[in-house]
Amino acid sequence: MTLLRMFNPFSGKTVELKGELEVENPPWVDSEDIDALKWRVEQLERSGGIRADGGAPRTAKKRRVTKETSVEVNLNLDGGGTVEVSTGLPFFDHMLAQLGRHSVSDLQIKATGDLEIDAHHTVEDTGIVLGEALAEALGDKAGVRRFASAAVPLDEALVDVSLDLSGRPYLHYEVEPPGEKILGNPPFDPQLMEEFWRAFATAAALSIHIVLVRGRNTHHILESSFKGVARSLRDAVRVEGTGVPSTKGTL
């Protein structure tokens, strides 16, 4: 089935892309046309228009309500990076926006919690629900790349992230910001980021390693870590085959 036909006005030629990324390439089609077509398909895939492998977009909606918090998450792994986040914690909202934008996922999060006590319950429960949504959207993980890593700089800060959609929850978090300890208003304690990532990794059944290489500014360090996880997720969830990437046959 043809997913996309594109006319290149510069060359006056038309090329077609098939469901398995096979391109009709007669002698009169230049490689530049094919590259342009693949680029366009990637843009459509990111915008939620199509998936390059021909499958349906991977989405999930999850909700969790307790006496301490109420959290709702809508996630589309094959979206375009559209983000709407409201947790009552502006700095945390800013970090979550990085996660959606740089993983090129559509992400909606609405959370309310007992911030009059502190932000711990809201941050941890957001991690739980987001992790549950990711696990549901991934399904059986057939065809995904599974492993990914990224070293992401932000000015003087550099954070290394490695990630595995293993089905076994594990977090190694080696980030101790040397700078400001309270961010935003209402105040956000950077220590809570470890609680968020642990909740997320556990609920999504991921193995995540987040290691600070260098850095002085707390904001830069934490933002670099979110962008690193986002970029790793973007690569790890990419569909590039058909079978489950495990000798066990399941993840």
N, C-alpha and C positions, 0 to 999 in steps of 0.2 A: 504494500500500500504506500502510495506517495504521500509523504507528510508535507512537503513544501516544494513549490516550483518557483524559481526566481529568475527574473529577467535582469540582466546586467546592462544598464543603459550605456555604459562606457564601451563595452565590447559588442553590444547588440546580440548577445547570445542568451539562451535559456538553459538552465540546468535543473535537475530534479534530485531530491534527496529521498531515499527510501527509509522505511521504518528501522532497518538495522544499520543505518548510516552508510548504505551503499549508494554511491553516486553514479548516475548514468554519465559516462564520460566519453563521448565520441571524440574523434580526432580534432574537431573544431572547437572543443571546450578547453580553455586555458586553465592551468592550475590555480590562477588567481580567482577565477570564477568559483571553483570548488571551495577554496578557502573562504571566500566571501559568503558562500552559501552556508558553510558550517558555522561561521561566526553568527549569521543571522538566526540559525536554528538555536544556537546557544542562548541568544538574546530572548527568543521566544520561550525557550525552556525556563529561563530565569523569571520571566514575566508571568509564568503560569499558563501560557498559551498551549504549549505542548511539552512532552518529554521526548528527548532525542531517541530513546529506546522504544517509543510508541506506547508506553504504559500510562496508566492513569496517574494523576498527581497523588503523591503520598501525603495524606492529611490526617489530622487528629484533633479532637476537641475533648478537653479534660476539665473537670471541676472538682474541687475539694473544699468542703466546708467543715470547720471545727468551731469550738467555743472561742478560739483565739484568732482564727483567720478565715477568709474566704478568697479562694484563688481560682480564676478561670484562664485557660490557655487555649488558643486556636493556633495551630501550626500547619504550614504547608511547606514541606521540604523542597518542593519543585516550584516555589514561587519566585518573586523577583526582588526580595529584600525590603518589602514594605513592612514597617514596624509601627505598632501602636502599643505603648506601655504606660501603665499607671499603677504604681504601688504605694504612693504616698511618700516615697523616698526618692527625691530627684536624682541623687547621685547613682543610686541603684538602677533607676530608670535609664539613665545614660549608659550604664554598663550593659544592660539587657538589650538596649537598642543596637549596640555594637555586635552582639551575638546574632541578632537577626539579620542585620545589614550585611555583615561580612561573611555569613554563611549562605547568603542569597536565599534565605527562607522568608516567607511571609509569617510574621509573628505578632500575635495579639495577646497581651497579658493584662489582666485587671485583677488587682489584689488589694484587699483591705485587711488590716490587722490591728492588734493591740499595741500601736506605736507609743501609747502613753506609758507602757512598761519599758519596752525597747524594741529594736527592729529585728531581733533574733527570730521570732516566730514567723514573721512575714517573709524574711529572706529565705529561711530554711524551707518553708512550705511552698514558696515559689519554685525553688529548686526541685522539690518532689514532683509537683504537678508538671513542670516543664519536662522533667525526665520521663514521666509516664507518657506524656504526649509524644516525645521522640520515639520511645519504644513502640508505641502503637502505630505511629506513622511508618516506621521501618518494617513492620510486619515480620516476615520470616527472613528478611535481609538477603533474599536471593539476588545475586548479581552485583551486590555492592562491592566497592573497593575494599572496605573494612578498615585498613590501616592508613594512618596519615600523621603527618607531623608538620610543624611550622615554627620557625624562629622569627618573632615579630618585634621590630624595634618601634619605639616611640620616643623620639629625641634621645635623651641619655639612657633610657630604659630599654632592656632587651629581655624577653621571656621566651623560653623554649617550651613547646607543648608537643606531646606525643599522645596519640589516641588510638584505641582499638575497640571496635564494636563487638566485643568478645562474648557478651552474654554473661560475663563475670564482673561484678562491680568491684572496682579498686580505684583509690585516689592516692597519688603521691603529690603532696602540695608543699613545695619548698620555696615559699614566698614570704619574706619578712620585710615589709617596707620600712626604711629607716627614717622616713619623713613624717609628715603630719598624720596624726592618728584618728582624727575626726574630720569627716568630710560632709559638706552639704547641710541643709536645714529643711526638715528635721535632721539631726546628726546621724551620720552613718559611720560605724566602726569598721575599719578595713579587716579586722579579724573575722568578721562574718562571711567574708568571701570564701574562706575554707569550708565553712558550714554549708554555704550554697553549693559549692562544687561537690562536696561529699553527698549531699542529698540528691543532686542531679545525677551523679555517677551511679549511685545506688539504685535510684528509680529507673534509670535508663539501661542499667546493666552494662556500663562502659568501664573500660580501663583508661584512666587519664593521668598523665604525668605533667605537672606544671612546675617549672623550675625558673626562678629568677637568676639570670646570668649576671646582670648589673643594673643599677638604677638608683636614683636618689629621690625622685619626686613620686609620692605615693599615688597620685592620680595617674601619672604616666605608667607606673608599674601595673596597677590594676587594669587599666584600659588595655595595655599590651597583652595581658593574660587573657582577657575576654576576646580580643581580636585573634589571638593565637588559637584558642579553642574554636572560634567561629570558622577560621580558615581551615583548620584540621577537619572539622565536621563537614564542611563543604566538599572536601576531597574524599573523606571516608564514606559518605552516603551516596556518592556518585555511582550510578549504575553503569557497569562496563562489561557485564557478562550475564549469565543466566542462572548458574548454580550457586548454592550457598558456599561462600569461601571458607570452608573448613573441612578437614579430613573426617570429622565426626558426622558431617552431613547436616548439622544444625548449629545455630548460634543462639 
